[in-house]
Amino acid sequence: MEVRLDGRTALITGGSLGLGKAMAMMFAESGAKVAIVARRQDVLDETKKEIEDATGGTVGAYSCNVLEKSEIEAAHAAAVKDLGPIDILVNNVGTSKRSPFMELSDEDWEHDITLKLFSNIRFSRLCIPHMKEQKWGRIINSLNTGAKATPAEGGPTAISRAAGMSLTKAMASEYAPHNILVNGLMVGRIDSDQWVQRHKNAGDNKSYEEWIDDFGKGLPMGRIGKAEEYAAVACLLASDHGGYVTGTAINVDGGLCPVV
């Protein structure tokens, strides 16, 4: 089976590094035009060139602070102007933050919810009219397994992601008659830029490769996941081969999550 996205335009938030970059690369390899959205234009430009050189595809790079509604609207408008209306939206932006409940301020909660929930809402609101008009669309929300099995001190991230999972189901039910399919991908322990930063902050004397290898030994499959493995699931969902899958929250975690 060959998964193709020819003739489609995808917009991926958090698209300059890690999982977003892996998805952008695979989508471009599969024939889609890809708009990558992130904060830093210099990193975006590097990723854009890397993807174009590797795939020969068409990539647009748009700087955007997704905490700001006006910047989301501007990034979407620029991408549509350059690449055409968005057929596939991947809401992938977000960082991981967890603390004891009593140590989280109102500002912590508001920032996390705006970053991880409202950005999804706002980008989706902009993309749905075109998808509805053409009776074809894909929205993929990058969440995490903590949304299904929230650990102690899992806020605010797991709480925001749980809201994102609920949003995914509500939108899937509402837009299924219009052939707009909405799914969540639940991130487990997958090698990405966030893990590179964790290694730096840990102050461990081991190399990143040694550190990540040791960490992976405690997981069910004995290793940490690869960004390309996550991207492959997203690519399938975005294609016509995923045409009867909607309203799901798929664990991409090597069996780590105790909830199916």
Secondary structure as the mmCIF struct_conf table of DSSP 4:
data_model
#
loop_
_struct_conf.conf_type_id
_struct_conf.id
_struct_conf.beg_label_comp_id
_struct_conf.beg_label_asym_id
_struct_conf.beg_label_seq_id
_struct_conf.end_label_comp_id
_struct_conf.end_label_asym_id
_struct_conf.end_label_seq_id
TURN_TY1_P TURN_TY1_P1 ASP A 6 GLY A 7
STRN STRN1 THR A 9 THR A 13
TURN_TY1_P TURN_TY1_P2 GLY A 14 GLY A 14
BEND BEND1 SER A 16 LEU A 17
HELX_RH_AL_P HELX_RH_AL_P1 GLY A 18 GLU A 29
TURN_TY1_P TURN_TY1_P3 SER A 30 GLY A 31
STRN STRN2 LYS A 33 ALA A 38
BEND BEND2 ARG A 39 ARG A 39
HELX_RH_AL_P HELX_RH_AL_P2 GLN A 41 THR A 55
STRN STRN3 VAL A 59 SER A 63
TURN_TY1_P TURN_TY1_P4 VAL A 66 LEU A 67
HELX_RH_AL_P HELX_RH_AL_P3 LYS A 69 LEU A 83
BEND BEND3 PRO A 85 PRO A 85
BEND BEND4 ASP A 87 ASP A 87
STRN STRN4 ILE A 88 ASN A 91
STRN STRN5 ARG A 98 ARG A 98
HELX_RH_3T_P HELX_RH_3T_P1 PHE A 101 GLU A 103
HELX_RH_AL_P HELX_RH_AL_P4 ASP A 106 ILE A 113
HELX_RH_PI_P HELX_RH_PI_P1 THR A 114 PHE A 118
HELX_RH_AL_P HELX_RH_AL_P5 SER A 119 GLN A 134
TURN_TY1_P TURN_TY1_P5 LYS A 135 LYS A 135
STRN STRN6 GLY A 137 ASN A 144
HELX_RH_3T_P HELX_RH_3T_P2 THR A 145 ALA A 147
TURN_TY1_P TURN_TY1_P6 LYS A 148 LYS A 148
BEND BEND5 ALA A 149 ALA A 149
HELX_LH_PP_P HELX_LH_PP_P1 THR A 150 PRO A 151
TURN_TY1_P TURN_TY1_P7 ALA A 152 GLU A 153
TURN_TY1_P TURN_TY1_P8 GLY A 155 GLY A 155
STRN STRN7 PRO A 156 PRO A 156
HELX_RH_AL_P HELX_RH_AL_P6 THR A 157 TYR A 175
HELX_RH_3T_P HELX_RH_3T_P3 ALA A 176 HIS A 178
TURN_TY1_P TURN_TY1_P9 ASN A 179 ASN A 179
STRN STRN8 ILE A 180 VAL A 187
BEND BEND6 ARG A 189 ARG A 189
STRN STRN9 ILE A 190 ILE A 190
BEND BEND7 SER A 192 SER A 192
HELX_RH_AL_P HELX_RH_AL_P7 ASP A 193 ALA A 202
TURN_TY1_P TURN_TY1_P10 GLY A 203 GLY A 203
BEND BEND8 ASN A 205 LYS A 206
HELX_RH_AL_P HELX_RH_AL_P8 TYR A 208 GLY A 216
TURN_TY1_P TURN_TY1_P11 LYS A 217 GLY A 218
BEND BEND9 LEU A 219 LEU A 219
TURN_TY1_P TURN_TY1_P12 PRO A 220 MET A 221
BEND BEND10 GLY A 222 ARG A 223
HELX_LH_PP_P HELX_LH_PP_P2 ILE A 224 ILE A 224
STRN STRN10 GLY A 225 GLY A 225
HELX_LH_PP_P HELX_LH_PP_P3 LYS A 226 LYS A 226
HELX_RH_AL_P HELX_RH_AL_P9 ALA A 227 ALA A 238
BEND BEND11 SER A 239 SER A 239
HELX_RH_3T_P HELX_RH_3T_P4 ASP A 240 GLY A 242
TURN_TY1_P TURN_TY1_P13 GLY A 243 TYR A 244
BEND BEND12 GLY A 247 GLY A 247
STRN STRN11 ALA A 249 VAL A 252
BEND BEND13 ASP A 253 ASP A 253
TURN_TY1_P TURN_TY1_P14 GLY A 254 GLY A 255
BEND BEND14 PRO A 258 PRO A 258
#
